[in-house]
Amino acid sequence: MREKKVVVGVVVIFLSMLSHTALGEDGVCKKKSGQTICQEGEVDLIKTNGLLQTNRTKINKRVTVKGQAVLRNTQMNEMKVFGEAILFDTTVSGKSEVYGHLNSQKTQFKQPVTVWSNMMHASRSSFTDIIIASEEGGPRVILSDQTTVNGNIIFKGEEGRVEMMKGSRVLGKIVNGKKL
């Protein structure tokens, strides 16, 4: 009987540690009233609902947000956002998926980005490939202020438009879309 109590106690402690790691609640991230705010520091994984705000945070594995993500001066591996993603001075090393609008400024994406929306805007950012998957009419990608796409921009579904301003460039092809 005593062994069962010890095993249950160990499982409870382990599950408690997992939930803190998933939220990054190790002093770096705080959760309150539908928002998670992460400051300078390092976490392995962030999985949250509502608003996520980061500033000078390093996320070693993955960020998953059901809501809005506002990421500043952040380094991360993979990103999946079910809502709007706004990134400033950020580096994403792995795969990125945004199921909503993406707005990036001074951000570097080292792997392909898939955006499930009809709108994306990037300023002073760099990408490998951009995939826009939109069922809505007239998807648009706006690239401004020296933004570079080192690969392709691919529109799946509706034909799209790419607006390039202030020295922006696409080194690959625009597939199923037009440059304006």
C-alpha positions as CSV (number, residue, x, y, z in Angstrom):
1,M,0.0,0.0,0.0
2,R,2.9,2.4,0.9
3,E,4.5,1.7,-2.6
4,K,1.2,2.9,-4.3
5,K,1.3,6.2,-2.3
6,V,4.9,6.8,-3.3
7,V,4.3,6.1,-7.0
8,V,1.2,8.4,-7.0
9,G,3.2,11.1,-5.2
10,V,6.0,10.9,-7.8
11,V,3.5,11.0,-10.7
12,V,1.8,14.1,-9.2
13,I,5.2,15.8,-8.9
14,F,6.2,14.8,-12.4
15,L,2.9,16.1,-13.9
16,S,3.2,19.3,-12.0
17,M,6.7,19.8,-13.5
18,L,5.4,19.1,-17.0
19,S,2.6,21.7,-16.7
20,H,5.1,24.3,-15.5
21,T,7.5,23.5,-18.4
22,A,4.6,23.7,-20.9
23,L,3.7,27.2,-19.8
24,G,7.3,28.2,-19.2
25,E,6.3,29.0,-15.6
26,D,9.9,28.9,-14.2
27,G,10.2,32.6,-13.5
28,V,10.5,33.5,-17.2
29,C,6.8,33.3,-18.0
30,K,3.7,34.4,-16.0
31,K,0.1,33.5,-16.8
32,K,-2.7,35.8,-15.8
33,S,-6.2,36.7,-17.0
34,G,-6.0,35.1,-20.4
35,Q,-2.5,36.2,-21.2
36,T,1.0,34.7,-20.8
37,I,3.9,37.2,-20.5
38,C,7.5,35.9,-20.9
39,Q,10.5,38.1,-20.1
40,E,14.2,37.6,-20.6
41,G,15.2,34.0,-20.1
42,E,15.0,30.5,-21.6
43,V,12.2,28.0,-21.7
44,D,11.8,24.7,-23.5
45,L,8.1,24.9,-24.6
46,I,5.3,27.4,-24.5
47,K,1.7,26.1,-25.1
48,T,-1.0,28.6,-24.2
49,N,-4.4,30.1,-25.0
50,G,-5.2,33.8,-25.2
51,L,-2.5,36.5,-25.7
52,L,1.2,35.5,-25.6
53,Q,3.8,38.3,-25.2
54,T,7.5,37.6,-25.2
55,N,10.5,39.9,-24.9
56,R,14.1,38.7,-25.0
57,T,12.9,35.1,-24.5
58,K,14.6,32.0,-26.0
59,I,12.3,29.1,-26.6
60,N,14.2,25.9,-27.3
61,K,11.5,23.6,-28.8
62,R,8.1,25.0,-29.8
63,V,5.6,27.7,-29.3
64,T,1.9,26.9,-29.7
65,V,-0.6,29.7,-29.2
66,K,-4.4,29.6,-29.6
67,G,-4.9,33.4,-29.7
68,Q,-2.6,36.3,-30.5
69,A,1.2,36.1,-30.3
70,V,3.3,39.3,-30.0
71,L,6.9,38.2,-30.0
72,R,9.8,40.7,-29.5
73,N,13.5,40.0,-29.5
74,T,12.7,36.3,-29.3
75,Q,14.6,33.2,-30.5
76,M,12.7,30.0,-31.1
77,N,12.7,26.7,-32.9
78,E,9.1,26.0,-34.1
79,M,6.1,28.2,-34.1
80,K,2.4,27.4,-34.5
81,V,-0.1,30.2,-34.0
82,F,-3.9,29.8,-34.3
83,G,-4.6,33.6,-34.6
84,E,-2.6,36.7,-35.4
85,A,1.2,36.6,-35.1
86,I,3.2,39.8,-34.7
87,L,7.0,39.4,-34.6
88,F,9.6,42.1,-34.0
89,D,13.4,41.4,-34.0
90,T,12.8,37.7,-33.8
91,T,14.5,34.6,-35.2
92,V,12.5,31.4,-36.0
93,S,14.9,28.5,-36.8
94,G,12.3,25.8,-37.5
95,K,9.0,25.3,-39.2
96,S,6.4,28.1,-38.8
97,E,2.6,27.9,-39.2
98,V,0.3,30.8,-38.7
99,Y,-3.5,30.3,-39.0
100,G,-4.2,34.0,-39.2
101,H,-2.5,37.2,-40.3
102,L,1.3,37.3,-40.0
103,N,3.1,40.7,-39.5
104,S,6.9,40.5,-39.1
105,Q,9.4,43.3,-38.7
106,K,13.2,42.7,-38.6
107,T,12.5,39.0,-38.3
108,Q,14.4,36.0,-39.8
109,F,12.7,32.8,-40.8
110,K,15.2,30.1,-41.5
111,Q,12.6,27.4,-42.6
112,P,9.5,27.7,-44.8
113,V,6.5,29.7,-43.3
114,T,2.9,28.6,-44.0
115,V,0.3,31.3,-43.5
116,W,-3.4,30.2,-43.6
117,S,-4.8,33.6,-44.3
118,N,-5.4,36.1,-47.0
119,M,-2.9,38.7,-45.7
120,M,0.7,38.8,-44.7
121,H,3.0,41.8,-44.2
122,A,6.8,41.8,-43.7
123,S,9.2,44.7,-43.2
124,R,13.0,44.3,-43.0
125,S,12.6,40.5,-42.7
126,S,14.0,37.5,-44.5
127,F,12.4,34.2,-45.5
128,T,13.3,30.9,-47.1
129,D,9.9,30.1,-48.7
130,I,6.5,31.6,-48.0
131,I,3.3,29.4,-48.5
132,I,0.0,31.2,-48.5
133,A,-3.0,28.8,-48.1
134,S,-6.1,30.9,-48.5
135,E,-9.7,30.0,-49.5
136,E,-10.6,33.7,-49.3
137,G,-10.5,35.9,-52.4
138,G,-7.4,37.8,-53.3
139,P,-4.6,36.8,-50.8
140,R,-1.9,39.4,-50.5
141,V,1.7,39.4,-49.4
142,I,3.2,42.8,-48.8
143,L,7.0,43.0,-48.6
144,S,8.6,46.3,-47.6
145,D,11.8,47.9,-46.4
146,Q,14.5,45.5,-47.8
147,T,12.6,42.2,-47.1
148,T,14.1,39.2,-48.9
149,V,12.5,35.9,-49.8
150,N,15.4,33.6,-50.7
151,G,13.1,31.0,-52.2
152,N,9.5,31.0,-53.5
153,I,6.2,32.5,-52.6
154,I,3.6,29.9,-53.3
155,F,-0.2,30.6,-53.2
156,K,-2.3,27.5,-52.7
157,G,-6.0,27.9,-53.6
158,E,-6.8,31.4,-54.7
159,E,-4.4,33.3,-57.0
160,G,-2.5,35.9,-55.0
161,R,-0.7,39.2,-55.3
162,V,2.7,40.2,-54.0
163,E,3.4,43.9,-53.4
164,M,7.1,44.7,-53.2
165,M,8.3,48.0,-51.9
166,K,11.5,49.8,-50.9
167,G,14.1,47.3,-52.1
168,S,12.3,44.1,-51.3
169,R,13.0,41.1,-53.5
170,V,11.9,37.5,-54.2
171,L,14.9,35.4,-55.4
172,G,12.7,32.4,-56.4
173,K,9.4,32.2,-58.2
174,I,5.9,33.5,-57.4
175,V,3.7,30.5,-57.9
176,N,0.0,31.0,-58.7
177,G,0.4,34.7,-58.1
178,K,1.4,38.0,-59.6
179,K,3.9,40.7,-58.6
180,L,2.4,44.1,-58.4
